[in-house]
Amino acid sequence: MNSSTEIPSPSCSTGLTTVEYSTLSATEQEKILHLQQAILESIARGGEITALINQLCKLVEQLLPNSVASVMLLDESRELLNVYAAPSVPPEGISQLNGLRPGPGGGSCGNAVFRKEPQFVENTFTDPRWQNLRQLAYDFNLCACWSMPIFSAQGAVIGSFALSSFEHRLPSDFHRKLLEIGASIVGIALERSKTQESLRLFEKVYDGSEEGFMITDLNQRILSVNRAFCKVLGYEPEEVIGETPRKLASGHHDKSFYSAMWESIEVFGHWRGEIWNRRKNGEVFPEWLSVSSVKDATGKTTHYVGIFSDISERKNAEAQIQYLSSHDPLTDLPNRILFKDRLENALAHAERTQSRVALLTVDLDNFKLFNDSLGHAVGDTLLRNVAARLKNCVRATDTVSRQGGDEFLIALAELPDSDTVGTIAQHILDQVAKPLDMEGSPLSLSCSIGIAVYPDDGESYDILLKKASLALYSAKAAGRNACHFFTEQMNSDSLEHLRIAHNLRHAVQRNEFVLHYQPQIDLDSGQLIGAEALIRWNHPTEGLIPPARFISVAEQTGLIVQMGEWALNEACKQAVSWQRSDRPALMVAVNVSAVQFRRGNMEQSIRKAIAASGLDPTLLEIELTESVLLHDMEYMLGLIKRLKEIGITLAIDDFGTGYSSLAYLKRFKADRLKIDQSFVRDMADDPDDAAIVHAIIQMGRTLNLRTIAEGVETAKQVDLLRSLECNEVQGYHFARPMPADAFSRFLDTYRPAVRE
């Protein structure tokens, strides 16, 4: 269907740039055509002008959820704007709008009329164009407002057509087209009610519409057709005028269909629906047809108007949408909905045949790293290749599904035993691990698999999926590139996770947390230079719970944000308290989770904690891990830069255990590297650990970073670290983490060890 024709503005001299139909999607074009059809039908039936414009507003509102449409017109003096139509705006809102004077502060409508051009305001709460109507925006939560001037046939601005949204947003091309069409229709309708010029405009709409029009007499003899009619059906006007619509019949509908159609027209005055007709060349096609009766002043039917649009493209699109609704567009694999349906059918069959069904959850290992490093285009190619390999690993009766991201589900049906599942799973691991040729370069992947089997592990889709997912987590935790079957221990671990999460919410509400402090020692001087604040959960019945049992749960539930803010404020206050007791100024180090960086307002939290406590920013150290950069690296680096500008110190915690990278380290702008205790613990006996510690210290020295080793428990470790020129240490050799009052006593009694 040609989409280049649109309802014209009442004046061609407005100079406004319009949105081309070609920029809209087929669905958006169809919606606009339906809007035109509905309004043109009302115009054709001679509807009352106010009702027609109210109808237009309501139809447009349906196409933009969370919005209200309105028409404002200039009064006779052409100085003030008043509401002409706003069916969804409450009376009190209308009363505030009436008497609006066009001008720079007169809102979107006042500016559209004043400037004679469209006005698209994304935020009415801050935009200066809404200065005089700010209270109205607040009162009715009008967050955004887009307005199009309405022109008369002579090109003069007579009012505005507007869409006000309850969300902050700007219009898409589709929304702008709605505004253009709405303003044009209102202008046409208003002119029609005053002068015969509107008849000429309607004729232009009739002949220029992309919908086919056909007008018949009472005996159904065709009197007039428009250009779209001829274009769609292939007939010239003289070939159909005088004929009846039976000339177009496709033969797809029986007599009862047409009888029901005409019964509806006679009883209700209209009929709408899908119908198949035949073009002149014999091609049968679907169309959306609306037939309305036209009555005279006495209520007697005099004519019939048929309006139709070719919906062949829409039918094709519907078929495509139907396919996409059940398949993943990237890999063409069934999606979760279709997979669930097939698995449930397999379970029902297995119950009848006493066979087994396995549900496998397959997740690619470290896929995000590939995606971020090589780009999303390469990532998509990887996923398509993996999908093909997975399909080749199973039978035609099995189902492979992509659930999103790099997660796949596989249903293995009619299995004789569980050993077969393990064989298939191992085959999948082997096939996925085969190198892929990516533009001449081999690329190796691996995956982890979780397995649940019917009927041993469950008898429904939801239970099997839950248990297979737990098995997948177990495979991931075991080092990846493995397949794990579900066990009851996994279920117990899951229940423990839920128990901790439940109790943790109450702990946050009741503030059941305390901070313990572990001294940090300068290796050269032996002086106490700082303290790391470590959170503990003081459970009312279980006592002091170490962070290893609850931090990961807090991160997964998002509670870590509140807990982290509390710990930050508490540590800053305690550091200031020690200073005010005439003790030496100490650096206080606070651990910050990557989740806090992503979900909390980290910069604001740190500024508030410093301001509330009065702590010198240079005495606050924030410890974070490299993983904060794995999500939106540029944003995180910008945030870290702003934190450094505050004056605080930044330390990279657990260095060497994650995605350690010189590129990351260079951009981090950190001050200290914390050597993870897993390397320090055995460095005196394990040459490999000692080499790693040495390399980290050397790296820190090269980049002008101080190094601090944690988990130092023996004098031998202290001597070895000193020989490697590590700067600072902390660990049980000096003191365990202790409550604030105990740390105060430690401060008062600590004396540096005398070096021999």
ZISULNOR-V246313 format. One record per pair of residues at least 4 apart in sequence whose C-alpha atoms are under 6 Angstrom apart, sorted by the first residue. I is the first residue (numbers start at 0). J is the second residue. Records with the same first field share a line. If there is no record, write none. Layout:
BEGIN
I->J + J
END
This chain:
BEGIN
2->20
3->20
6->204
8->183
9->151 + 152 + 186 + 187
10->152 + 154
18->176
23->27
35->39
36->40
39->43
41->46
42->46
44->293
53->84 + 86
56->68
60->66 + 67
65->164 + 165
66->163 + 164
67->87 + 162 + 163
68->161 + 162
69->84 + 85 + 160 + 161
70->83 + 84 + 159 + 160
71->80 + 81 + 82 + 83 + 158 + 159
72->80 + 81 + 157 + 158
73->77 + 79 + 80 + 157 + 158
74->79
79->98 + 99 + 100
80->98 + 99
81->97 + 98
82->97
101->105 + 109 + 113
102->109 + 110 + 113
103->110 + 128
104->128 + 129 + 130 + 131
105->109 + 110 + 129 + 131
106->128 + 129
107->111 + 118 + 146
108->146 + 159
109->113
110->114
111->115 + 116 + 117 + 118 + 148
112->148
117->146 + 147
118->145 + 146
119->145
120->143 + 144 + 145
121->143 + 167 + 168 + 169
122->126 + 142 + 143 + 167
123->129 + 142 + 143
129->133
134->138
136->140 + 141
140->165
141->164 + 165
142->164 + 165 + 166 + 167
143->163 + 164 + 167
144->162 + 163
145->161 + 162
146->160 + 161
147->159 + 160
148->158 + 159
149->156 + 157 + 158 + 159 + 182 + 186
150->154 + 155 + 156 + 157
151->155
160->182
170->174 + 175
177->181
178->182
184->188
185->189
190->194 + 197
191->197
201->205
202->206
203->207
204->208
206->225 + 226
209->227
210->227 + 307 + 308
211->227 + 228 + 306 + 307
212->224 + 225 + 228 + 305 + 306
213->223 + 224 + 304 + 305
214->221 + 222 + 223 + 303 + 304
215->219 + 220 + 221 + 222 + 302 + 303
216->220 + 302
217->301 + 302
219->243
220->241 + 242 + 243
221->240 + 241 + 242 + 243
222->240
229->233 + 234 + 235
232->278 + 279
233->279
247->276 + 277
248->276 + 277
249->276 + 277
263->267 + 270
264->268 + 269 + 270
268->291 + 292
269->290 + 291
270->289 + 290
271->288 + 289
272->287 + 288
273->286 + 287
274->285 + 286
275->284 + 285
276->283 + 284
277->281 + 282 + 283
278->282
285->310 + 311
286->308 + 309 + 310
287->307 + 308
288->306 + 307
289->305 + 306
290->304 + 305
291->303 + 304
292->303
293->300 + 301 + 302 + 303
294->298 + 299 + 300 + 301
295->299
316->320
317->321
320->324
325->333 + 334 + 337
326->331 + 332 + 333 + 334
327->331 + 332 + 334
330->383
332->400
333->337 + 338 + 400
334->338 + 400 + 401 + 402
335->339 + 402
345->412
349->353 + 354 + 355
354->413 + 414 + 415
355->413 + 414 + 453
356->411 + 412 + 413 + 414 + 452 + 453
357->410 + 411 + 451 + 452
358->409 + 410 + 450 + 451
359->408 + 409 + 449 + 450
360->407 + 408 + 448 + 449
361->406 + 407 + 447 + 448
362->405 + 406 + 446 + 447
363->405 + 446
364->445 + 446
367->371
368->372
369->373
370->374 + 375 + 378
397->410 + 411 + 412
398->409 + 410
399->408 + 409
400->407 + 408
401->407
402->406 + 407
431->445
432->444 + 445
434->441 + 442 + 443
435->441 + 442
436->440 + 441
445->480
446->480
447->474 + 479 + 480 + 481 + 482
448->471 + 482
449->467 + 470 + 471 + 482 + 483 + 484
450->467 + 484
451->456 + 463 + 466 + 467 + 485
452->456
453->457 + 458
454->458
457->462 + 463
460->464
463->467
466->485
470->483 + 484 + 485
474->479 + 481 + 482 + 483
475->479
499->503
506->510 + 511
511->537
512->535 + 536 + 537
513->534 + 535
514->533 + 534
515->532 + 533 + 736 + 737 + 738
516->530 + 531 + 532 + 736 + 737
517->530 + 531 + 736
518->529 + 530
519->528 + 529 + 530 + 728 + 729
520->525 + 526 + 527 + 528 + 727 + 728
521->525 + 526 + 727
522->726 + 727
525->751
526->751
528->585
529->585 + 586 + 587
530->587
531->587 + 588
532->588 + 589
535->544 + 545 + 546
536->543 + 544
537->542 + 543
538->542
546->550
553->557 + 558 + 559
554->559
559->563
560->595 + 599
566->570
568->608
571->612
572->612
575->614
577->582
578->582 + 584
586->618 + 619
587->619
588->620 + 621
589->621 + 622
590->622
591->622 + 623
593->627
594->598
595->599
596->601
607->611
609->613 + 614
616->646 + 647
617->646 + 647
619->647
620->647 + 648 + 649
621->649
622->650 + 651 + 652
623->651 + 652
624->651 + 652
628->632
643->647
649->669 + 670
650->669 + 670 + 671 + 672
651->672 + 673
652->673
653->673 + 674 + 675
654->673 + 674 + 675
655->659
661->665
663->667
670->704
671->704 + 705 + 706
672->706
673->706 + 707 + 708
674->708
676->680 + 709 + 710
678->688
681->685
682->688 + 689
699->703 + 704
700->704
706->725 + 726
707->726 + 727 + 728
708->728
709->728 + 729 + 730
710->730
711->729 + 730 + 732
712->730 + 731 + 732
713->732
720->725
721->725
731->735
737->741 + 742
745->749
END
